[in-house]
Amino acid sequence: MTKVTAQLSVSVDGFYAGPQHTGDGDWMDSAESAAFFRVTRWVTDAMAWRERQGFTGGERDVNSDVVAESFTSAGAYVMGRRMADGGEVPWGEEPPFRAPVFVVTHRPRERLLRQGGTSFTYVTDGVASAVEQARAVAGGKNVAVAGGGSLVRQVLKAGLLDELELHVVPVVLGTGLRLFDADLDLGEKEGIELMPTRVIPTPQVTHIRYAVTGRAALVLDDRGSGGGPTTTRDV
């Protein structure tokens, strides 16, 4: 069964990149880039990622297996325009996706065909439409929300995400682009409930997969009210 999935590498304090680079200058020299490459170092070191990019070397380990699994399970992708524009040149004529990619954007563009089975379709009528179009061509595999973080939040906010995998890297960044932000529009007494389904710890990163169970009210329970078991501590 096709699921809508997303995954992102984040620091312990929840950032997936440094402060957004909006001025002149090379993005590769920016604070945004430095933090992004710190939290994705485990990916670029993985043999499965390097092979998919046409590079040699890399580590064949658990992290590489996680990368390989993510490529194998995806039948189509949904992507933000900033990521698509930024990757167009580095990815070259044979991008690593090898599947249809649907780019959420406000700026129309003709469909872009690349070698190896990758195509980029630019969707201007919203994230729900992009997910629906991706699901239609995924061939029973997953629809992978490739990012960035703003797009992952949009899909989560719309209630379209079935599974979220966070790759938590043991570093504290302190500032930058945060995955979870106020634009989820949660009520004061509302949360989005997640259920852990898999945890894989490694020295470089901890992979935590969650099933997204949806929005729910935050209900005060009766612990400490005398209505049930309580725990006391002598001071």
N, C-alpha and C positions, 0 to 999 in steps of 0.2 A: 504494500500500500504506500502510495506517495505521501511523504511527510514534508512539511516546510521546516527547514532547519537553518540554524545560524550558528556560527562559531567565531570567537574573537579572542585574541591574546590580550591579556590585561595585566597591569601591575597589581600588587596586593591592595593598593588603595583605589583601584578601579579605573585607571587611565589606560587607553589604548594607543596614545600618542602624546607628544608634548603640546604646548600651546600652539594653536592653529597658525600656520604660516600664511599671512595675507598680503605681505608687502612685496617689494622687489627682492631680487636675489634668488639664488639657487635653493630649491626646496631641500636638496640633499645636505645643505649646510645649515639648515634651520634646527631650532629646538624641537619642533614637531617631528622631524625626521629622526633626530638622535634618540628620542624616547621610543618612537615606533620601532626602530631597528633593535633597540634593547629588548623589547618585549616579544619580538618575533625572531630573535636570534636562534631559538630552538628549531624554528622552521627552516631557516636558511642553512642550518648545519645538518639537516636531515637528508639522507641519501635519496629518499623518495621525492622530496621537493626538488632537489638538484637535478635528478634524472628527468623530471617533468619539464624543467626549464631548458634541458639540453646541456646541462653542466656535468662535469665529472666530480668524483669525490663525495664527501659527506659521510655521516654516521649511519650505519644500519643498526637501528636500535628500536626501542619501544616508541620513541617520538616519531621515528620514520614510519613505523607501522600506522600510527595515528594519522599522519599525513596521507599515506597511501589509501587508507580506509576512506578518508574524506573525498578524495578524487573518485574512487570506485563507486561510492554511494550516490553521487550527484548525477542526475539526468538532465538538469537544466539549472541555470543560475539567475539570480536577480541581483542587480548591482546599482550603486549610486553613480551619478554622472561624473562626480569629481574623481572617483576611483577609476572609472573607465577612461577618462581623458588622461589621467596621470599615467596609466599603464599602457596606453596605446602604442607608444614608441618602444618602451622597454620590452614589451611582450613580443614585438616583431610580427612576422607574417604567420607564425604558428603559435598562438597563445596557449597557455597550459590547460585551458578549460576543456577543450575537445567536446564541447556541447553547446547548445544555444544559450546565449546570455541576453537577458532583458534588462535594459538600462533605464532606470527611472529618471526622468528629466523634464524640464519645462521648455527645452530647446529642441525642436524637431531636427532629425537627421536621417538620411537614407540608411537602410540596413547595410551593415558592414560585414562582408564575408571574408573569412580568413581560412588558412589551411588547417588540416587536422580535425575538421568538424566544428570549429568554433565560428559562431556568428554573433553579431551584436545588433539587437533590435531595440530601437529607441522608443520608449513608451511615454507618451505625454499625458495620459489620462489617469495617472495615479498608481500608487503602489499595489492596490488590490487588483487592478487590471494586469500589472506586470506579473504578479504571482499567478493569476489565473492563466495567463498565456504560457508561462513557464510550466505550470502543472500539465497543461494540455499536450506538451511535447516531451515530457520527462520520461515517458516510456515505462512508468511504474517505479522509477527510481525517485530519489528525493529532489525537491527544489531547494537549492542551497542559496541562502541570502549571503552574498559575498561581502557585503559592507559598502561603505564604512559604517561607523557606529551610529550615525544619525539615521541611516536606512534601517538598521536593525531595530532601533527604537520605534520607527514608524510601523514596521511590521508587527512588533510586539504590541504596540498601542492599538493597532487595528484588530487584534485578536486573531491574527493569521499564523502565528508561529506555534509549531507543535513541539519543537525541541531546540534547546539552547545549550551549546557547549562552550564553557569558558576555560581557557588555558591560562592558569594563574601563575605568573612568573614571580619569583621571589625577589622583588625589588619594589621600593617605595619611591614614587616619582614626585609626589607632593602637589603637582599642578599639571594641567594639560587638558586633553580631550577626554572627557569622562563618558563611559558607556551609558550609565544610568543617570538621567538628568530629569529636571522638572517637566520637560516637555512630554513626559508620559501621561500627563494630565490625570494623575490619580487623585481621588478625593482624600480629604483629611483622614478618614478612617477606612481606607481601602488599600489593598495591596495586590500584587500579581503573584500568585502562589506557584512555586516550582517544586518538583519532586526529583531528588537526585536518583539517577538510574545507573551511573557508572562513575567511579573515581579511579584514576590511574596516576599514582605519584611517581615522579622521577626527580633527580637532583636539579634539573634545569627548569622544570615546569610541572604543575599538577593539572591534569586534565579532568574536568568535572562536567559531566553531562546531566542535563536536567530535562525532564518532561515538563512542559508548560501547562499547568492545569487551569489557569485563567484568573480573572479578577475575582476578588472576594472581599467581603467586609471584614474589618478588623474588630473582632468581638471580644470584649473584656471577659475573661473567665473568672471563676469564683475562688481561685487560689488565695488563701489568706483571709477569706471572709468568714471562716468557721463552718462553711458548708461542705467541706471535704477535707482530705488529708492535707496537712501542712507540715512544713519543716521549720523548726525553730533553731536558733543558735544562741548559746549563752555568750554574753558579752562580759 
